Structures are given as structure tokens and as C-alpha cells.
């Protein structure tokens, strides 16, 4: 297991502690994470896990879609709607149609990125269940 994979667990563990010299350590063992398969001291901090997931979903996509929903299905639907609308309006007004089309694309990208993040989070949760 890599250090990053260990830290994925440690950052959502109730026993985490930040040491200015060493970084993230276990408040029980007073050591940096060094487990291979599972940590005997792991206790999931549900609020922190939810906060980290929300933060990742919020950061998905690009600047144009930053005010989108945290629900990837809504963003994908909204993106498709805006893209189709943009193409139709594009036939009548090139500038306005282009703006709507590109905004739709940005929402679509955000929704797809969020779906990927949710899938990664589900795989991580499965790892937690196995431990």
C-alpha cells in the first residue's frame, strides 16, 4: 500500500493528528501510517468523510459550471439540455447560441467528473467495509 493510499484512510480517521514535524500521525500510536492491509486503530469520521466527498464534488468540472449542483445526474441533464438549446439558438444567433452551447458542455463535464468521483468514493467505501 502506498503512502497516499494510507493517508486516504488516515485523513478520515477519528484518530488522526497533525504533527508539525512529521505531518499526519495516529493520535494513538503516535506514528506515521505504516499499515499494509488495514489499520487496527481505524475509526471512520463520518462528518470528515462527507466533507471531503462534498469538497471533491464541488471542485469537479470547470469554472463555468462552478455554481452547478452536487448531483451529477442533474448536471448531466442540464448540460445536455443547454447543449441542445444552444445548438438550436445557434441557428438564429451565433453569439448567444455559442454561449449556451459552451455552458452546457461545461455542466456536462462537471456531471461526468462528479460521477467518476462518486464511483471512486464507492470503491474506497468498499475497501473500508472489507477492513
Secondary structure, DSSP 8 states (H G I E B T S, - for coil): --HHHHHHHHTTBTTEEEETTTEEEETTT-S----SS--TT--B-HHHHHHHHHHHHHHSS-GGGTTS-S-HHHHHHHHHHHHHHHHHHHTT-HHHHHHHHHHHHHHHHHHHHHHHHHHHHHHHHHHHHH-
